[in-house]
Amino acid sequence: MLEREVPDMSTLKTVEPFGEGFISALCPELILFAGLILLIIVPNLGTGKFRVPGTQTRVYWLFGGNRFKLTSDPRLPSWIAVITIGSAFLMSILSFQDGVERTAIVSEGGTEILMVNAFSRVFELVFFGALTLAAFASMNRMDVKGIGAKLSSEDLYNNRRQGDFYILMVTCAIGMSIVALAQDLFVLFIGLELASFSTYVLVSFFKETKAGTEAGMKYFIVGSVASGVGLYGLSMLYLWAGSLQLDVLATTFASSGSEALPMIAIGFVLVGFGFKVSAAPFHFAAPDAYSGASSPVAGVLATASKAMGIVGLLRVLLIIAAPESSEDGTVWLVLLGLLSVITMTWGNLAALGSTNPKRMLAYSSVAHAGYMLAAITAIGAWNWDENLSGDPGEAAVVVLAAIIFHLIVLVAFKLGAFLVLSVLETEGGGSRLSSLGGLAKREPFLAVSMFIFMISLAGVPPLAGFMSKLLVIMGIVKVALGDMSDAIATGSELGLSDVHWVWWLAFAMIINSAISVYYYLRIGVVMFFEEAEPGRDGPLPNGWQVRFAILACLLATLFIGVASDKLIEICTIAAESFNYNWS
């Protein structure tokens, strides 16, 4: 890891809404709002007239009537959305150039509402990066007649619903950014629901297909129930603590968190976030949602939406219900550890028997949720266990940095895999494993890209997936070994009883990663060694945008795997800024 100065987390700049420094602090979010307004206004510009009340005078007001040729182009909303989300992504990157200044957006009474720091900016990179690639790839695969029609790229462009689609994309980006910035659980919940309702509609956007409609309805019903339970938990927390501010809840929980009311409330809140990360037993709607949604949208669910749920879990478990806050912290710690093992094992075993590539990737996402829960358990174990007498911030930062790194690189190879399936969807494939048959002969670039994405998901070196899993496992092992470095150096005999039990979580990750190799490599066998389905031996539909997005994912997967030092450094800085009390 690169040597650097640890930033001073004690310095905090406070900014009131629309006060000095407000625009610079929330520049990415303001760009998104501006883009959203443009998406609503520009496609509706035309020769419409407005009659002055009480007169017969009519004046042009540029809305309605015959739309202008330029603004009526169905491709325009897609370009506005891509430029908008892409600009927000670039502004988030630029904020790291001179170091991200800790800035709190406060109310008139001084209450922290939003927090801009390295942690929030890194997760904005995850959200905006995934949405930019998905939006760009969707430009020439949105079919006005439904998925499965063999249309030219120009026909695929000719879809007036693109405006609605990209409005939802930008709205989803705004909601996710609020989740990353929120310092109040109610504000976090608002951002979560804003993004969630957008994804509910996006899942069922292709309503001409039965799968899309059914998936959207299931996802909406299960998601609404989970959100309702989470909201009830928030009301209980407010009743108990009188506030939903993260710092207030953390302080109150430290003094009386072992009471029944806050424990039940925290459990209810976690239900909502458990649904977002597709953790067992809240994952049942995920396979249907992934398989019914268009592949770019499914890729967003598997990456950005999952990262959004992880942010919520980190806020609740590691700031509010920190295990060191009470002696009962071990209760949720053990339960979370068991849940992580069940989730990763369930996901991988279910993927073994799947013949639908999108459902297989959905179960793979469930398994990856288990890996993240195992890492969160390790952080909690270090803070709770008295035998781990070293600096708690050291191990916590290492593991949290590994989580952030994994979520970033997941955008590259998991979203890239869905984008390859997106190309096949334009000819009615992608939902069956056999539809990938002969892909190496039809379009070698897509086959090679898909194979690299699969082996990266399996954790094969030297790709990005290997590095991300390795960092998570090494972080968990660091916690398990605890403060035994001196004993190891002196050659003292150590047994498994001397190692913290979270070591078994790392072992479970290794076993599950080995299991996943089978179904990931199975896709490679189909693409390179099996023949194409009858009638699918010709060239695939054109579309340079989706192929450019796939290329970007491919290059990121290859580059990060062999040159990850700078990204690890950024992730470490983000981890250090998550909970500045660690420093």
C-alpha positions, 0 to 999 in steps of 0.5 A: 500500500502506498505511503501517505499522510493520514488526513485530519478527520477532525476538521469539518467545514459546515455549509448551510443550504445555498450558502457559501460553498454549497455549490462546490460541495454538491456540484455532482448532485446539482448537475444531476438536478439540472440534467433532470430538468433538461430531460423534462423540458427539452424533448417537449419543446415545440410550436405550442401557443398560450392564450392570454386570459381574457383576450384572443391573443396567443403567444408562443411559449415553446411547449406542445404543438408540433415539436421541433425536429432537433428536440424530437429526436428519440436519441436526444434524451439518451445523450442528455442523460449520459452527459449528465450522469457522466459529468457528475461522475467526472466531478466526483473524480476531480474532487480527489485531485486535491483531496476531498474536504470534509463538508457538512450540509447543515440546517439553520439549527446546525443539524447535519443533513448531508456529509461530503467526504471521501467515503461518500465521493467514492460511493458516488463513483460507484453509482454514477459509473454504473449508471453512466455505462448502463445508460450509454449501453441502452441507447441502441438496445431499447426496442419499441416493439419489445425484446426479441425483434430483429431490428436495425440500430436505427429502428432500435433508436426510434423509441419515444419512451426513451425520455421516460427511461432516462428520466428514471435513470437520472432520478435513480442517480439522485436517490443513490447520491443522497444515500451516500451523503445522508447523516440522518436515517430519514434522509437516507430512507428518502434517498433509498426510496427515490432510487428504489421506485425508479428501479421498480419501474425500470425493471418492468419498463419493457412491459410488452414482455410477460417476464418484465411485467411479472418481474417488476410486480414481484420486485415492487411488492417485495421491495415495498414490504421491506421498505414498510418494515424499515420505515416502521423501524425508523419510527420506533428509533425516533420514538426511542431516541427522539432523533434520527441523526446518526451521531445522536443514535450512536450516542444513545445506543451506546448508553442504552442500546441493549433495551428491547425497543432499539434492538427490535427497531434496528432489526426492522431497519436492517430488513430494508437494507437486506432486500437491497443487497439481496441477502438471504432470506430477502433475496427471493425477488432478485432472480426474477427481477434480474431475469425480467429486466433489460440486461443494463438495468439488471447490471445496475441492480447487481452493482449500484443498487447493491452498493447502496444497500451496503452503505445503509448496512455500514451506517446502521451496524458500524456507526449506530449499533457498533458492537462495542457499544454494549456487551450484547453486541456479540448477539448481532455479530454472530447472527450476521456471521451466520447470515453471511455464510448462508447467503454466500452458500445459498447463492452459489449452490442456486447458481450451479443449477441455473440454465438462465445466464441472467438468473445465474448472475443474480444468484452470483450477486447473492453470493457476493452479498454474503462476502460483503456481510462477512467483511462487515462481521469482521469489522464488528468483531475487532471492535467488540472482542476484548482479546483484539487489543490492537488499534481498532481503526487499523483493522477496521480501515483495512477491511472496509477499504477491501469492501469498497474496492470490491464494490468498485471493481464489481461494476467492471466485470459484473456490469460488463457481463450483463452488457454482453447479454444485452447484445444477445437480447436484441435478437431474443437471446440472453435468457438461455444458456444455449443462446450463448452457443457459438458466440466465439464464432459469431463475435469473438470480441463479445465471447472473449470479453464475457469469458474474462468477466466470468473468470474475474467473477470467479477470482482468477488471478491476475484480474480485478476479481482476484484482487478484490476477493484477496483483499477481503479475505486478507482483511478478515484474516488480519482481524482473526489473528488479532494482536498475535503478531508478537507471538507469531514472530517469536515462534510461539505455538498457536492453535485454531482456538487462539484465532478469532472465530471470524477466520471461518468466514474467510475459509467459507469465502474460499470454499464458495469461490471454488464452487463458483468456478464451475458455473462461471467456466460453464459459460465459457464452454458453451461460448467456445465449444458448443454450436449456435442455436438454429437461426442464430448463426449470423452476425449480431445486431449492430450498436457501437455504444453497447460495445464501447461500454463493454470495452470500457468494462473489459479494460477496467477489469484487466488494468485494475487487476495488475495496477490497483495500488492507486485505487487501493489508496483511494479506497483506504482514504475513503475507509478512514473518512467513514468513521473519523472516530477510528482515527 
